[in-house]
């Protein structure tokens, strides 16, 4: 009787890239030229680093870039006089030398590369390897620029060497494993991390926007505080308490307060919108909101205790949105009107009282002497009228049709 003894499956050979003469040349030129450049910069020489920068960054790069089009297993049009640069493996010579000299035999591994099909209609995957390369380049570049601007020339030089020599060589060697044919490290080379990257970018954007908005609001609040306690430096010889200087300063004071109040209100609205966007995308906030609405608005539920998003009648939501738009419409127009009126008064005072050291009780009040100033005053008055008309016009246009009013007034 034959025994059915199971045989262990043969182990799958590992995969390593082929070190062709072309790839060895890329690594050698990168390491040698980058190291020599860093050393010569540290010795104080200026001509040799510039020459090496031109040679490595222009001549060698262009040659390797043009020849690198043949560095692919799918490239069948490689000329015969260049085939040896891409088909032969320099590691075979090293393993042969180790086998003859030290009896260290070549391990069993594969070097065949995966053929990457080019799809022009699809977006390239954003893998972990590519994200790692891009983030490392950005970090090294910012570090080098920071050291250079702060005057740390030695740190900038060796950061440049670490980026241009060490990091570039490591990334190049890792990139050779990207075309492996054994599905090696798929989470690092193959899996598309676009959804994760979108989450990170969104979170970073919201965090940066929130930080900038908070910093801007605090800065404006501090500036408003300093303006609020600002006192004019008037001439003590002026006896009348209502001098032109006092009136001018008062109007300018209120104008600055209005201007920075508007800026602060806009910043607070932006901060509120950012926080609302963040909370709206969170299921915790949605659950809390549904709980609050189901508790505060029981009349909208009727006999159905299962609260849904459509339980509240649409007319109540439309009324709330319309009221918010009307209030926002009026507030923005009032701020604009106050600012325009303040500018109009400032221009009028400057035009009517060119000598601001005179008192209001002065017997001779000069008239407008400049036609351009009069034109500016007329334009500002016309702008005041336009703002008032823009504020009240929607109330008369849509008073018979509330639907048009909701869709036409500050519609999103």
C-alpha positions as CSV (number, residue, x, y, z in Angstrom):
1,X,0.0,0.0,0.0
2,X,1.4,3.3,-1.0
3,X,1.8,5.9,1.7
4,X,0.2,9.3,1.0
5,X,2.9,11.4,2.6
6,X,2.4,15.1,1.9
7,X,5.2,17.0,0.4
8,X,6.0,20.5,1.7
9,X,5.6,23.1,-1.0
10,X,8.7,24.7,-2.4
11,X,9.5,28.0,-0.8
12,X,8.7,31.0,-3.0
13,X,12.0,32.8,-3.8
14,X,12.3,36.3,-2.7
15,X,12.7,39.3,-5.1
16,X,15.4,41.8,-5.4
17,X,16.0,44.4,-8.1
18,X,18.7,43.9,-10.7
19,X,21.6,46.2,-10.3
20,X,22.4,47.1,-13.9
21,X,25.4,49.2,-14.9
22,X,23.0,52.1,-15.5
23,X,21.5,52.0,-12.0
24,X,25.0,51.6,-10.5
25,X,26.1,54.7,-12.4
26,X,23.2,56.7,-11.1
27,X,24.0,55.7,-7.5
28,X,27.7,56.3,-7.9
29,X,27.4,59.7,-9.5
30,X,24.9,60.8,-6.9
31,X,26.9,59.7,-3.9
32,X,30.3,60.9,-5.3
33,X,29.4,64.2,-6.7
34,X,27.2,65.1,-3.7
35,X,29.9,64.2,-1.1
36,X,32.6,66.0,-3.0
37,X,30.4,69.1,-3.3
38,X,29.6,69.1,0.5
39,X,33.3,68.7,1.4
40,X,34.5,71.5,-0.9
41,X,31.9,73.9,0.4
42,X,33.0,73.2,4.0
43,X,36.7,74.0,3.0
44,X,35.6,77.4,1.8
45,X,36.1,76.8,-1.9
46,X,33.5,78.4,-4.2
47,X,34.4,77.6,-7.7
48,X,34.5,73.8,-7.4
49,X,31.0,73.5,-5.8
50,X,29.5,75.6,-8.5
51,X,31.2,73.5,-11.2
52,X,30.0,70.3,-9.6
53,X,26.5,71.7,-9.2
54,X,26.5,72.5,-12.9
55,X,27.9,69.2,-13.9
56,X,25.7,67.0,-11.7
57,X,22.6,69.1,-12.0
58,X,22.7,69.8,-15.7
59,X,25.0,67.6,-17.8
60,X,24.8,64.3,-15.8
61,X,21.1,64.7,-15.1
62,X,20.2,65.2,-18.7
63,X,22.3,62.3,-19.9
64,X,20.9,59.9,-17.3
65,X,17.4,61.1,-17.9
66,X,17.6,60.6,-21.6
67,X,19.2,57.2,-21.3
68,X,16.8,56.2,-18.5
69,X,13.9,55.7,-20.9
70,X,15.5,52.3,-21.7
71,X,15.6,51.2,-18.1
72,X,12.5,49.0,-18.3
73,X,11.8,45.4,-18.9
74,X,9.1,46.5,-21.4
75,X,11.5,48.5,-23.5
76,X,12.2,46.3,-26.5
77,X,13.7,49.1,-28.6
78,X,16.9,49.4,-26.7
79,X,19.9,49.7,-29.1
80,X,22.4,46.9,-29.0
81,X,25.3,49.1,-28.0
82,X,23.3,50.2,-24.9
83,X,21.7,46.8,-24.0
84,X,24.6,45.8,-21.8
85,X,23.8,48.8,-19.5
86,X,20.3,47.6,-18.7
87,X,20.3,43.8,-19.2
88,X,23.4,42.7,-17.3
89,X,23.4,42.4,-13.5
90,X,26.5,43.7,-11.6
91,X,25.6,41.7,-8.6
92,X,26.3,38.5,-10.5
93,X,30.0,39.5,-10.6
94,X,29.9,40.2,-6.9
95,X,28.3,36.9,-6.0
96,X,30.7,35.0,-8.3
97,X,33.7,36.7,-6.5
98,X,32.2,35.8,-3.1
99,X,31.6,32.2,-4.2
100,X,35.1,31.7,-5.5
101,X,36.9,33.5,-2.7
102,X,34.8,33.0,0.4
103,X,32.5,30.1,-0.7
104,X,29.5,32.3,-0.2
105,X,27.0,31.2,-2.7
106,X,24.3,33.3,-4.3
107,X,20.9,33.1,-2.6
108,X,17.9,32.1,-4.5
109,X,16.0,35.2,-5.5
110,X,14.2,36.5,-8.6
111,X,15.0,39.7,-10.5
112,X,12.3,39.8,-13.2
113,X,10.3,43.0,-13.1
114,X,6.6,43.5,-13.4
115,X,5.4,45.2,-16.6
116,X,3.5,48.3,-15.6
117,X,0.7,49.0,-18.1
118,X,0.2,52.7,-18.9
119,X,-3.4,53.8,-18.6
120,X,-3.8,57.4,-19.7
121,X,-7.4,57.6,-18.5
122,X,-6.7,56.6,-14.9
123,X,-5.1,58.6,-12.2
124,X,-1.8,57.2,-10.9
125,X,-2.1,55.7,-7.4
126,X,-0.9,57.6,-4.4
127,X,1.0,54.9,-2.6
128,X,2.7,55.1,0.8
129,X,6.1,55.1,-0.9
130,X,5.3,58.1,-3.0
131,X,3.8,59.9,-0.1
132,X,6.9,59.2,1.9
133,X,9.2,60.5,-0.9
134,X,7.2,63.7,-1.3
135,X,6.9,64.5,2.4
136,X,10.6,63.8,3.0
137,X,11.6,66.0,0.1
138,X,9.4,68.8,1.5
139,X,10.8,68.4,5.0
140,X,14.4,68.4,3.9
141,X,13.9,71.4,1.6
142,X,12.2,73.4,4.3
143,X,14.9,72.5,6.8
144,X,17.7,73.6,4.3
145,X,15.9,76.9,3.5
146,X,15.4,77.6,7.2
147,X,19.0,77.0,8.1
148,X,20.2,79.1,5.1
149,X,17.9,82.1,6.0
150,X,19.0,81.9,9.7
151,X,22.7,82.0,8.7
152,X,23.6,78.4,9.7
153,X,25.7,77.7,6.6
154,X,27.2,74.4,8.0
155,X,23.8,73.0,8.9
156,X,22.4,74.0,5.5
157,X,25.3,72.4,3.7
158,X,25.0,69.0,5.4
159,X,21.2,69.1,5.1
160,X,21.7,69.6,1.4
161,X,24.1,66.6,1.4
162,X,21.7,64.4,3.4
163,X,18.9,65.3,1.0
164,X,20.8,65.2,-2.3
165,X,23.0,62.2,-1.5
166,X,21.8,59.9,1.3
167,X,18.0,60.4,1.0
168,X,18.0,60.4,-2.8
169,X,20.0,57.2,-2.9
170,X,17.7,55.5,-0.4
171,X,14.6,56.6,-2.3
172,X,16.1,55.4,-5.6
173,X,16.9,51.9,-4.2
174,X,13.4,51.7,-2.6
175,X,11.9,52.8,-5.9
176,X,13.5,49.8,-7.7
177,X,11.4,47.5,-5.5
178,X,8.2,49.2,-6.8
179,X,8.2,47.1,-9.9
180,X,8.6,43.7,-8.1
181,X,6.8,40.8,-9.6
182,X,6.0,38.9,-6.4
183,X,3.7,41.5,-4.8
184,X,6.2,42.5,-2.3
185,X,5.1,45.0,0.3
186,X,1.7,45.7,-1.4
187,X,0.7,48.2,1.4
188,X,3.8,50.2,0.7
189,X,4.1,50.0,-3.1
190,X,0.7,49.0,-4.5
191,X,-2.3,50.1,-2.4
192,X,-3.8,53.5,-3.2
193,X,-3.9,55.7,-0.2
194,X,-6.0,58.4,-1.8
195,X,-8.9,58.1,0.7
196,X,-6.6,58.3,3.7
197,X,-4.7,61.3,2.1
198,X,-8.0,63.1,1.6
199,X,-8.9,62.7,5.2
200,X,-5.4,63.9,6.3
201,X,-5.6,66.9,4.0
202,X,-9.1,67.8,5.1
203,X,-8.2,67.6,8.8
204,X,-5.0,69.6,8.2
205,X,-7.0,72.3,6.2
206,X,-9.6,72.6,8.9
207,X,-7.0,72.8,11.7
208,X,-4.9,75.4,9.9
209,X,-8.0,77.5,9.0
210,X,-9.2,77.3,12.6
211,X,-5.8,78.3,14.0
212,X,-5.5,81.2,11.5
213,X,-9.1,82.4,12.3
214,X,-8.6,82.3,16.0
215,X,-5.2,84.1,15.8
216,X,-6.8,86.8,13.5
217,X,-9.8,87.3,15.9
218,X,-7.5,87.7,18.9
219,X,-5.3,90.1,17.0
220,X,-8.3,92.2,15.9
221,X,-9.7,92.1,19.5
222,X,-6.4,93.5,20.8
223,X,-6.3,96.1,18.1
224,X,-9.8,97.2,18.9
225,X,-9.0,97.4,22.6
226,X,-6.0,99.8,21.8
227,X,-8.2,101.9,19.5
228,X,-11.0,102.1,22.0
229,X,-8.7,103.6,24.6
230,X,-7.0,105.9,22.1
231,X,-7.1,109.6,23.1
232,X,-6.3,112.6,20.8
233,X,-3.3,114.7,21.3
234,X,-4.9,118.2,20.8
235,X,-3.4,121.6,21.1
236,X,-3.8,123.0,24.6
237,X,-4.1,126.5,23.3
238,X,-7.5,125.7,21.7
239,X,-10.1,126.9,24.1
240,X,-13.3,125.6,22.5
241,X,-14.0,122.0,23.4
242,X,-15.4,121.2,20.0
243,X,-12.5,122.0,17.8
244,X,-12.1,120.7,14.3
245,X,-9.3,118.5,15.5
246,X,-11.6,116.9,18.0
247,X,-14.3,116.3,15.5
248,X,-11.9,114.9,12.9
249,X,-10.3,112.6,15.5
250,X,-13.8,111.5,16.7
251,X,-14.9,110.6,13.2
252,X,-11.6,108.8,12.4
253,X,-11.9,107.0,15.7
254,X,-15.4,105.7,15.0
255,X,-14.4,104.8,11.4
256,X,-11.5,102.6,12.6
257,X,-13.8,101.0,15.2
258,X,-16.4,100.2,12.5
259,X,-13.8,98.9,10.1
260,X,-12.2,96.6,12.5
261,X,-15.5,95.5,14.0
262,X,-16.6,94.4,10.5
263,X,-13.3,92.6,10.0
264,X,-13.7,90.9,13.3
265,X,-17.3,89.9,12.5
266,X,-16.3,88.4,9.2
267,X,-13.5,86.5,11.0
268,X,-16.0,85.2,13.6
269,X,-18.4,84.1,10.8
270,X,-15.6,82.3,9.1
271,X,-14.6,80.6,12.3
272,X,-18.2,79.6,13.0
273,X,-18.5,78.2,9.4
274,X,-15.3,76.1,9.8
275,X,-16.4,74.7,13.2
276,X,-19.9,74.0,11.8
277,X,-18.4,72.2,8.8
278,X,-16.2,70.1,11.1
279,X,-19.0,69.2,13.4
280,X,-21.5,68.5,10.6
281,X,-19.3,65.8,9.2
282,X,-19.1,64.1,12.6
283,X,-21.7,61.4,13.5
284,X,-21.5,62.5,17.1
285,X,-22.7,66.0,16.3
286,X,-25.5,64.6,14.1
287,X,-26.6,62.3,16.9
288,X,-26.6,65.1,19.4
289,X,-28.5,67.4,17.0
290,X,-31.2,64.8,16.3
291,X,-31.5,64.3,20.1
292,X,-31.9,68.0,20.8
293,X,-34.4,68.5,17.9
294,X,-36.5,65.5,19.0
295,X,-36.6,66.9,22.5
296,X,-37.2,70.6,21.8
297,X,-39.5,70.2,18.8
298,X,-42.0,67.5,19.9
299,X,-44.9,69.2,18.1
300,X,-43.3,68.5,14.7
301,X,-43.3,64.8,15.4
302,X,-47.0,64.2,15.7
303,X,-47.8,60.6,16.4
304,X,-44.5,59.3,14.9
305,X,-41.9,59.1,17.7
306,X,-39.2,58.0,15.3
307,X,-37.5,61.3,14.6
308,X,-36.2,61.7,11.1
309,X,-34.6,64.5,9.2
310,X,-37.9,65.1,7.3
311,X,-40.1,65.2,10.4
312,X,-39.9,69.0,10.6
313,X,-42.1,70.7,8.1
314,X,-40.3,72.4,5.3
315,X,-42.1,75.7,5.9
316,X,-40.5,76.1,9.3
317,X,-37.0,75.5,8.0
318,X,-37.6,77.9,5.1
319,X,-38.8,80.6,7.6
320,X,-35.7,80.1,9.7
321,X,-33.4,80.4,6.7
322,X,-35.2,83.4,5.4
323,X,-35.0,85.2,8.8
324,X,-31.3,84.5,9.0
325,X,-30.7,85.8,5.5
326,X,-32.8,89.0,6.2
327,X,-30.8,89.7,9.4
328,X,-27.5,89.1,7.6
329,X,-28.6,91.3,4.7
330,X,-29.6,94.2,7.0
331,X,-26.5,94.0,9.2
332,X,-24.1,94.0,6.3
333,X,-25.8,96.9,4.7
334,X,-25.8,98.9,8.0
335,X,-22.1,98.3,8.4
336,X,-21.5,99.4,4.8
337,X,-23.7,102.5,5.3
338,X,-22.0,103.5,8.5
339,X,-18.6,103.2,6.9
340,X,-19.6,105.2,3.8
341,X,-21.2,107.9,6.0
342,X,-18.1,108.2,8.1
343,X,-15.9,108.5,5.0
344,X,-18.3,111.2,3.7
345,X,-18.1,113.2,6.9
346,X,-14.3,112.9,6.9
347,X,-14.0,114.2,3.4
348,X,-16.5,117.0,4.0
349,X,-14.6,118.2,7.1
350,X,-11.3,118.1,5.2
351,X,-12.9,120.0,2.3
352,X,-14.7,122.6,4.3
353,X,-12.0,123.1,7.0
354,X,-8.6,122.9,5.3
355,X,-7.1,124.5,8.5
356,X,-8.0,122.0,11.2
357,X,-6.4,124.1,13.9
358,X,-9.3,126.6,13.7
359,X,-12.3,126.4,16.0
360,X,-15.9,125.8,15.1
361,X,-16.7,129.3,16.3
362,X,-14.4,130.8,13.7
363,X,-16.1,133.7,11.9
364,X,-14.9,132.7,8.5
365,X,-15.6,129.2,7.3
366,X,-13.9,128.6,4.0
367,X,-15.8,127.0,1.2
368,X,-14.9,124.1,-1.0
369,X,-11.9,125.2,-3.0
370,X,-11.2,122.0,-4.9
371,X,-13.6,120.6,-7.6
372,X,-12.1,117.1,-7.2
373,X,-13.0,117.1,-3.5
374,X,-16.6,118.1,-4.3
375,X,-16.8,115.3,-6.9
376,X,-15.6,112.8,-4.2
377,X,-18.2,114.0,-1.8
378,X,-20.9,113.7,-4.4
379,X,-19.8,110.2,-5.3
380,X,-19.8,109.1,-1.6
381,X,-23.3,110.5,-1.1
382,X,-24.4,108.6,-4.2
383,X,-22.8,105.5,-2.7
384,X,-24.8,106.0,0.5
385,X,-28.0,106.3,-1.5
386,X,-27.1,103.1,-3.4
387,X,-26.5,101.2,-0.2
388,X,-29.8,102.3,1.3
389,X,-31.7,101.4,-1.9
390,X,-30.0,98.0,-2.0
391,X,-31.0,97.4,1.6
392,X,-34.7,98.2,1.2
393,X,-35.3,97.2,-2.4
394,X,-35.8,93.4,-1.8
395,X,-38.5,94.0,0.8
396,X,-40.7,95.8,-1.8
397,X,-39.8,93.6,-4.8
398,X,-40.7,90.3,-3.2
399,X,-43.4,91.4,-0.7
400,X,-46.2,89.6,-2.7
401,X,-44.2,86.4,-3.3
402,X,-42.3,85.0,-0.3
403,X,-40.8,82.2,-2.4
404,X,-39.0,84.7,-4.7
405,X,-37.9,86.6,-1.6
406,X,-36.3,83.5,-0.1
407,X,-34.6,82.6,-3.4
408,X,-33.5,86.1,-4.4
409,X,-32.2,87.6,-1.1
410,X,-28.8,86.4,-0.3
411,X,-29.5,83.0,-1.9
412,X,-26.7,80.5,-1.5
